Amino acid sequence: MTILIEIILKAGRSAIELSLFVLLPVMVVMLSLMRMLEARGVLDWLVARLTPWLKPVGLTGLGVFAALQINFVSFAAPVATLAMMEQRGASDRHLAATLAMVMAMAQANASFPLAALGLTLGPVLALSLVGGLAAAAVTYHLFGRRLDSAEQRLDETLHHPVADDAKGVLDVINRAGAEAFKIAIGAMPMLVLSLVVVTALRAGGAVDALTYLLAPLLAAVQIDSALILPALTKYLAGGNAMLGVMDEMLRQQQATVALLNRSAGFLIHPLDLAGVAVLISAGKRVATVWKPAALGAGVGIAVRTLGHAFLA
């Protein structure tokens, strides 16, 4: 029992430090910047100019906005946009393409905090865009080609606050700060539980046993066995949990910054149990297209993984 209490206290301390001293400051700055650009109309301008170029891959104006949200806000931010698309009459085919793109792209709530630990953001964001577009295109034209393409009259106006004066700017910053605080605090329970489980598995020898069993297979395809733990944590518990595990591994020198950058393609995205559960909560029609979207997202993640391996 004493050992368990020590594990819980250590995991809790690590989770709080990561949430309050890494995740929170990064998300405050990024959300404030995004919300300010949104309030100033910069995002509206950008979406309007990108939309005609992205229609061939199955994305609408709101789909473009979802891409900006996943890359610069958090994995949960596109939920509101997906719900809006469903309510405003987007076709099932467009919904599947947008959901696939979101599930294949790098989630800001993991990529930006990891940048503080050594992740190189430029390649991550560039390959995130490439992978997201690949996922949307293959879903729209292949995996989702049998889905309903009929659209109702689609209102793609983005409704958001304005920041025309000092009070408006302050309101936007305060709302962004509150949103960032909610994200950081919301991440704590999963971080604590995942770190407790991971530490217990390590102490019990389960991680070493799994590494021993998989080492020959991983060596044959030139994959570092140190990725077993963060990958297992990521796909079972989500990106925030993986963030906590990777932070701990880097502190204990069980992983390197170079390994983190090489593995970013298949570690930083919301295609995991927690991420999919949150995203399909956007609406009934969104939930019905998750299978073709997941297949398309898998293609996009494969593209990102190969891109990071090549750049490494």
N, C-alpha and C positions, 0 to 999 in steps of 0.2 A: 504493500500500500504506500509506503514511503517513496518508493521509486516512482509510482504512478503520480503522486502529488508533485514530485520534483519535475517530472515530464510536463505536467499540466502548467505549472508555474513558469517553466522555461518557455513553453510554447506560447503562453499568454503574453509574456514579456516581449517575445519576438514579434508576435502579431500586432501588438499595440505600437511598438516602435515603427514597424513597417507601415501601418495604417496612418499614424499621426505624423511621422517625420519624413516619410517618403511619398506615400500615395496622396495624402491630403494637400501638401503644398503644390505638388505637380498638377493635381486636378483643379485646384483653385485658379492657378495661372492659366491653364489651358481652357477651362470653362469660361473664365472671364473674357479671354481673348475671343473665343468662339461666339459668346453671347453678344459681345460688343460689335463684332463684325456682322452678326445677324441683325442687331438693332440699327446699325448704320446702313443696312441694305446691301452690304458687300456680298453676302452669300446669295441674296436674290439675284444680283447681277451675274454672279458666277454660275449659278444654276441655269439661268436663262440662256447663257452662251454655250454651256456644255451640253445641254439637253439634246439639241439637234444632232450632235456628233455621236451621242450615246444611244440614240433610238435603235440603230441596227443591232445592238446587243441586248435589246429588250428592256432598257431602262427609261423611265419617264423623269420628269423634273423632280418629283418627290423621291424617286430612286436615287438621283444624284445627291439630294440632300441627305439621304440615309447613308450614303458612302462617306460624306463629310463627317457625319455624326459618329460612325463607328471608328473612323481613323483619328478623330480629334476630341471626342467627348468620352464615350464608354460603350461597352457592348450592349447595354440596356437602352441607350438613347434612341436607336432606330425603332424601338417598339412603338412609340407614339406615331412615328412616320408610317410604319406598316399599317397601324390601325387606321390612320387617316386615309391611306390609299384604299383600304378595303371599304371604308365608309363612303368614299367619294367615287366609287365605281370602277376602280382599276380591275382589269381582267385577271383571272386566275393565273394565266401565263405570265403576265407582268409581275404579279405578286411573287410567283415562284422564282423568277429571274432576280428580283430585288432581294428576296430572302437568301438565295444562294450567294449573291455577291456579299451580303452582310456577313454570312457565316464563314466566308473564305478570307475576309480582310483582317488586318491586324487591329486588335481592340486597344483603344487608347488607354484604358485603365490598367493594362499590363505593359504595353510598349513604352509609354512615357516614364513610369516609375523604373522600369528596367534600364532605361537610358541613363538614369542616375547611377546604375550599377555597372555600366560599361557597354550597353547595347548601342550600336550605331544606328541612329534613327533614319538617316537618308535612304540607305538601301531597303530598310524595313518598310517605309512609307511608299517608296517607288514600286517595290515588288508586291506590296499590298494592293495597290491600284491595278497592277497587271493581273494578279491572281483574281481579284474581284471581278474585273471585266471578263476574264476567261470563264469564270464560274457563271456569270450572268448569261454570256453568249451560248455556252454549251447547254445550259438549262433551257433557255428560250427556244433554241433551234433543235435540240435533241431530246433531252430528258423530259422536257415539259411541252413538247410539240403537240401532244394530244389534249392538253388542257384547254379549257374554254378561252378563246381570244376576244370574245365580245366585251366591249367596254361601254359603260354608261358615260354620260357627259361628265368629263373629269375636271373638277376644279382644283388646280394645282397652286392656288395662291397660298403663300406661307404667312400665317398670322403670328406676329411676335411683337414685343414691346419696341418702342423707339427710344433713341438716346440723343435728343436734339439739344439738351441743356445739361447743366451740371447735376441737377436732381435726377434726370433720366439716366445719366451715366452711373451715378451712385446706386440707383435702384437695380440696374443691370448687374453691377458688380456684387451687390448684396445677394441677389437671387442666385448668381453663379456660385458665390461662396457657400450659400446654404445647400445648393445642389451637390457641390463637391464634398461638403461635410457629411451629407446623407450617404453618398457613395462610399466614403472612407469608413464611416461607422458601420454601414451595412456589410462591408467586407470583413469586419472583425470576426464574427462567429465562424464563418467558413475557414478563415485563416487559422483561428485557434484550433478548431477541430481537425483540420488537415495536418497541421503541425504536430498535434498530439498523436494522431494515427501514424504519421510518418516516423516520428521519433520512437513510438512503441514498436513499430515494425522493424526499425533498425536495431533496437535493443533486443528484440526477440530473435534476430537473425534471419527474418523473412526476406529482407531486401538482399542480403548477401546470398541467400539460397537462390532467389530468382535471378540475380545477376550471374551466378555460377551456371545455372541451367541455360540461360539465354546467351551467354558470352560467346560460344562457338558460332551460333547463328549470326549474331551481331558483327563478329569479327569477319565473317565471310562477306558481309555487305559493307564492311568498313564503317560501322556505326559505333560510337563510343558507348560503352556499357553504363557510363555515368548518367546517360539520358533516361535510363529505365525509370528511375524514381520521379523526376519531374514530369515525364510523359504520362506515367500512370496516374499521378496526382492531377494533372491537367485534364485528362479525359474523363476522370471520375468526379472531380470536385470543381473544375473550372479554372479560369485564368488567374483569378486572385489567389487561389490556393497554390497554383503553380508558382506564382510570384513569390509567395512566402517560402516555398521549398527551395527555389533557385537562389533567393537571397541567403538562406541558411547555408546552402552548399558552397556559394561563393565565399562566404565568411570563413567557412571551415576548409577552404581550398580543395573541396571535392569536385569542383567544376571550375572551368576557366572562362574568362570573357570571350575568348575565341570560340569556345564550344557554344556559348550562349548565342553568339552571332550566327554560327553555322546552323543552329537548330531553330532559329526564330521562325522559319517558314511553317513548321508543323507544331510549334508550341504556342504561338501567339495568334489565336483566332477563337471565335466563340462556338466552333463546332464541337461541343462536348455536352455531357448530360445536363449540366446546369445552364449553359448558354442556350441550348435548343429549347429547354423548358421555358426560359424567360421569353425568348423571341416568339415562340408560337402562341404565347399568351396574348398576342396583339389582336387576335380575332379568330373567328371560326373558320373563315376561308383561308387565312394564313396557315392555320394548323393543318388544313387538308392538303396543302401543297408541300409539306415539309420533306417528303421522301424524294421527289425529283430535285428539290432544292438542295438536299443533303448530298445527293449524287453529284450535282454540279459543283457544290462547294468542295467536294473531295478532289475534283479536277483542278480547281483553282488553288487549293492548298498544295497539291502535287507540283503545280507550276511554281509556286512560291518556294517550296522546299528545294527544287532543282536550281532555282535562281540563287538562293543563298549558298547552296553547295558549290555552285560555279564561282560565285564571287569570293568564296573563302579560299 
